[in-house]
Amino acid sequence: NRPIAKRLILLFSYLLCISMSFIRSPIICILGHVDHGKTSLLDSIRGTGVAKKEAGGITQMIGASYVSKSDIDSISKDLAEKMKVALKIPGLLFIDTPGHEAFGNLRDRGGSIADLVVLVVDVNQGFQPQTIESIKILKQYKTPFVIAANKVDVVTGWKVNDTKSFFESLSKQPPHVKEKVDTKIYELMGMVSEHGFDSDRFDRIKDFTKQIALIPISGKTKEGLAELLVMISGLSQKFLEGSLEIDEKGKGKGSIMEVKEEKGLGTVIDVIIYDGVLNKND
C-alpha cells in the first residue's frame, strides 16, 4: 500500500508474443487530416465508441487499441481466403494519433514508432493541410503506408449495403456510381503523385514495393473494413516479418509516447514496448 511515485503503464502487453513465439504484433499508426474519419474508422474496427467520448470528437491524446487475430478473422476471414492471405501475426496494435494542428508534436512522435501507417483521406475532399504534414512525416521516417480512401458512402448515389467488403458493396452499385468512385480514386492518385509517390487501387497493384495501395472504405458503414485489414495484415507479414521478431530473453525496449500526472499514482508514462520483455521492478 505504499504510495506510488512513478509507474509504467504498458499499452497492450499483447505486443509481446501471444500465440506465436518471437513474433510481435505490428504497430499500425493512424494519420490524416482532422475530420477525415480516423477515430471513427478505428471505432469500426474495435467496435467501441471512443470518438463519442472525446471532447469535440477530436482525439486529444495518443491512444492505442489492440485488434486480435480472432477479431481480424471475424471481419475479413472470407476475403483473406479469396486473396490467399494466411494470417500469421498475433494481431494488430493501432495507434490513434491526434489530427488537430495543435497536436502536431504528438502526431510526429506517433508516426516515428509505427511499423506501418494508415493515412486516412476523405475521398471527397482529398489532401488537406494535415494530410500533407503526415506525408512529410512518413517521408522523414521512411515508414511504409497505405491510404484509406474514407467516406466512400458519401459519394453521390452510393447505396449502403450490410457488408464489410468494399467489393461486395461496389458490385451492387449502379454503373454511374461505380464510375464516380473510380473518378475519385484517380483524382486521389493524382494528389499522391504530386508528393512523389506512385499509387493505385490496391487490387490493381502488381508490386507493393513500388506503389502505394489505395483502399476505398467507409468508417461509418464499415464497407471496406475487410479489405483494409487484409491489406494491412498481408503487407505486414510480407515486408515487416524480420522487424517483428523479438528477443523474449532480452531487455525491454520501447518508446515513451506520453508523460502525464494521474491522481493517486503520480507520474505515469505511456510506453509501447517493441522488443524484449519489461518485468516488474526493471
C-alpha positions as a printed Julia matrix, in Angstrom:
282×3 Matrix{Float64}:
   0.0     0.0     0.0
   2.97    2.3    -0.29
   2.42    5.47   -2.38
   3.42    5.01   -5.99
   5.59    7.86   -7.23
   6.13    6.53  -10.71
   4.56    3.72  -12.63
   4.89    2.44  -16.15
   1.67    1.7   -17.95
   2.35   -0.52  -20.93
  -0.02   -0.05  -23.8
  -1.17   -3.56  -24.54
   1.19   -6.26  -23.43
  -0.2    -8.11  -26.43
   2.71   -6.56  -28.33
   4.69   -9.41  -26.84
   4.09  -12.79  -28.42
   0.7   -14.28  -27.67
   0.25  -17.37  -29.78
   3.49  -17.14  -31.7
   6.92  -17.15  -30.1
   9.3   -14.39  -31.13
   6.75  -12.56  -33.3
   5.07   -9.41  -32.03
   2.09   -7.55  -33.4
   2.79   -4.82  -35.97
   2.34   -1.26  -34.69
  -0.13    0.48  -37.0
  -0.39    4.26  -36.77
  -3.45    6.21  -37.94
  -2.61    9.57  -39.53
  -4.6    12.11  -41.5
  -6.42   15.43  -41.56
  -8.89   16.41  -38.83
 -12.45   15.24  -39.51
 -11.4    12.81  -42.23
 -12.59    9.94  -40.04
  -9.51    8.48  -38.31
 -11.06    7.71  -34.95
 -14.39    6.67  -36.42
 -12.53    4.21  -38.66
 -10.71    2.76  -35.66
 -14.0     2.58  -33.75
 -15.47    0.48  -36.55
 -12.58   -1.96  -36.25
 -12.7    -2.39  -32.5
 -16.46   -1.89  -32.09
 -16.23    0.84  -29.47
 -17.32    4.47  -29.28
 -14.13    6.32  -28.41
 -14.91    9.17  -30.81
 -18.1     9.96  -28.92
 -16.18   10.23  -25.64
 -13.63   12.73  -26.95
 -14.24   16.43  -26.47
 -15.5    17.84  -29.74
 -14.97   14.48  -31.41
 -11.24   15.22  -31.77
  -8.66   12.9   -30.23
  -6.82   14.85  -27.51
  -4.07   12.37  -26.68
  -2.42    9.34  -28.15
  -4.41    6.18  -27.53
  -4.0     2.62  -28.66
  -6.22   -0.34  -29.39
  -5.31   -3.97  -29.86
  -7.12   -6.0   -32.52
  -6.52   -9.72  -32.11
  -6.18  -12.31  -34.83
  -9.64  -13.64  -33.99
 -11.11  -10.14  -34.34
  -9.49   -9.75  -37.75
 -10.73  -13.18  -38.81
 -14.28  -12.34  -37.79
 -14.26   -9.32  -40.1
 -12.22  -10.47  -43.07
 -11.68  -14.24  -42.99
 -13.67  -14.96  -46.17
 -11.92  -12.21  -48.11
  -8.5   -13.28  -46.81
  -9.12  -16.8   -48.09
 -10.1   -15.47  -51.52
  -6.97  -13.3   -51.62
  -4.9   -16.24  -50.32
  -3.62  -14.33  -47.29
  -2.9   -16.62  -44.33
  -2.83  -14.58  -41.13
   0.27  -15.39  -39.09
   0.7   -12.35  -36.87
  -0.96  -12.47  -33.41
  -2.85   -9.25  -34.09
  -2.5    -5.54  -34.82
  -1.8    -2.67  -32.42
  -3.45    0.52  -33.7
  -2.26    3.9   -32.5
  -4.84    6.64  -32.99
  -2.9     9.91  -33.26
  -4.37   13.41  -32.87
  -5.43   15.08  -36.1
  -5.82   18.65  -34.87
  -3.0    21.02  -35.82
  -2.45   21.91  -32.15
  -1.16   18.38  -31.54
   1.46   18.26  -34.28
   4.2    17.2   -31.86
   2.23   14.21  -30.58
   1.36   13.17  -34.09
   5.03   13.34  -35.06
   6.02   11.03  -32.21
   3.24    8.65  -33.13
   4.47    8.41  -36.7
   8.04    7.69  -35.68
   7.33    4.4   -33.93
   4.91    2.88  -36.44
   5.75   -0.24  -38.43
   3.09    0.7   -40.95
   0.79    3.72  -41.28
  -2.8     4.03  -42.43
  -3.16    7.51  -43.91
  -6.86    8.35  -43.79
  -8.07   10.66  -46.55
 -11.63   11.79  -47.19
 -12.12   10.54  -50.75
 -14.43   13.5   -51.41
 -12.11   16.22  -50.05
  -8.7    14.84  -50.99
  -5.45   16.08  -49.5
  -5.7    18.77  -46.81
  -3.02   20.55  -44.68
  -2.6    17.76  -42.11
  -2.62   15.14  -44.87
   0.39   16.86  -46.4
   2.02   17.16  -42.97
   1.5    13.43  -42.43
   3.11   12.67  -45.81
   6.17   14.67  -44.72
   6.39   12.63  -41.5
   6.19    9.39  -43.49
   8.98   10.56  -45.79
  11.12   11.63  -42.84
  10.89    8.27  -41.08
  10.66    6.23  -44.31
   7.6     4.47  -42.9
   5.58    2.23  -45.26
   1.94    3.24  -45.55
  -1.39    2.59  -47.22
  -4.14    5.11  -47.88
  -7.65    4.53  -46.59
  -9.87    6.44  -49.05
 -12.55    7.06  -46.45
 -16.21    8.14  -46.66
 -16.93    6.27  -49.87
 -20.53    6.1   -48.64
 -20.81    9.88  -49.16
 -20.1     9.6   -52.89
 -23.25   10.81  -54.65
 -25.63    7.94  -55.31
 -23.8     5.37  -53.18
 -26.19    2.8   -51.7
 -25.09    1.45  -48.32
 -25.02   -2.34  -48.05
 -24.81   -4.52  -44.97
 -21.34   -5.84  -45.66
 -17.78   -5.14  -44.54
 -16.43   -5.76  -48.05
 -15.93   -2.86  -50.46
 -16.04   -5.14  -53.49
 -19.26   -6.79  -52.43
 -20.9    -3.4   -51.93
 -19.43   -1.98  -55.14
 -20.89   -4.85  -57.14
 -24.35   -3.75  -56.05
 -23.91   -0.09  -57.06
 -25.38    1.41  -60.26
 -22.9     1.88  -63.16
 -22.78    5.67  -62.78
 -21.84    5.32  -59.08
 -19.06    2.87  -59.89
 -17.75    5.42  -62.38
 -17.85    8.2   -59.76
 -15.91    6.06  -57.3
 -13.27    5.34  -59.94
 -13.04    9.06  -60.72
 -12.5     9.87  -57.04
  -9.74    7.25  -56.82
  -7.98    8.6   -59.93
  -8.17   12.14  -58.51
  -6.6    10.88  -55.29
  -3.88    9.13  -57.27
  -3.03   12.46  -58.86
  -2.69   14.13  -55.45
  -0.45   11.31  -54.22
   1.81   11.66  -57.28
   2.3    15.35  -56.52
   4.17   14.26  -53.39
   6.47   11.82  -55.16
   4.58    8.55  -54.76
   3.03    6.24  -57.33
  -0.29    4.73  -56.25
  -3.32    2.77  -57.43
  -6.37    0.98  -56.07
  -4.97   -1.93  -54.09
  -6.41   -4.69  -56.28
  -4.69   -3.23  -59.36
  -1.19   -3.18  -57.87
   1.35   -5.75  -59.01
   4.34   -4.57  -56.95
   3.58   -3.18  -53.49
   7.19   -2.09  -53.05
   6.76    0.48  -55.81
   3.16    1.64  -55.4
   1.02    2.9   -52.53
  -2.23    0.97  -52.04
  -5.45    2.99  -52.05
  -8.24    1.19  -50.18
 -11.79    2.59  -50.56
 -13.62    2.36  -47.25
 -16.35    3.81  -45.08
 -15.52    4.04  -41.39
 -19.18    4.85  -40.75
 -20.82    1.91  -42.55
 -17.8    -0.47  -42.27
 -17.82   -1.17  -46.01
 -14.19   -1.85  -46.95
 -13.02   -2.85  -43.46
 -12.36   -6.39  -44.65
 -10.08   -5.21  -47.46
  -8.25   -2.78  -45.17
  -7.46   -5.39  -42.51
  -6.4    -7.99  -45.07
  -4.08   -5.48  -46.77
  -2.5    -4.3   -43.5
  -2.01   -7.85  -42.25
  -0.71   -9.16  -45.57
   1.75   -6.31  -46.14
   2.99   -6.51  -42.54
   3.71  -10.21  -42.86
   5.36   -9.91  -46.25
   7.57   -6.87  -45.76
   7.99   -6.47  -41.98
   8.44  -10.05  -40.78
  12.1    -9.58  -39.9
  11.46   -6.44  -37.85
   8.59   -8.11  -35.96
  10.83  -10.75  -34.39
  11.52  -10.08  -30.72
  14.03  -11.39  -28.2
  11.99  -12.95  -25.39
  15.02  -13.05  -23.1
  16.29   -9.59  -23.98
  15.79   -6.38  -22.05
  12.62   -4.47  -22.81
  12.95   -1.74  -25.42
  10.26    0.8   -26.12
   9.26    4.33  -26.9
   7.67    6.78  -24.48
   4.53    8.2   -26.05
   3.34   10.46  -23.26
   4.18   11.54  -19.7
   1.3    12.69  -17.51
   0.11   13.02  -13.91
  -2.55   10.58  -12.68
  -4.37   11.24   -9.4
  -3.36    8.61   -6.84
  -0.48    7.33   -8.97
   1.75   10.29   -9.64
   3.82   10.44  -12.79
   2.53    7.98  -15.38
   4.36    7.11  -18.58
   2.6     5.62  -21.59
   5.1     3.32  -23.29
   5.0     0.99  -26.26
   7.33   -1.98  -25.89
   8.55   -3.19  -29.27
  11.3    -5.64  -28.29
  12.28   -7.83  -25.38
  10.3    -8.06  -22.15
   9.77   -5.45  -19.43
   9.36   -7.02  -15.98
   8.23   -5.65  -12.65
  10.99   -3.7   -10.85
  13.07   -3.25  -14.03
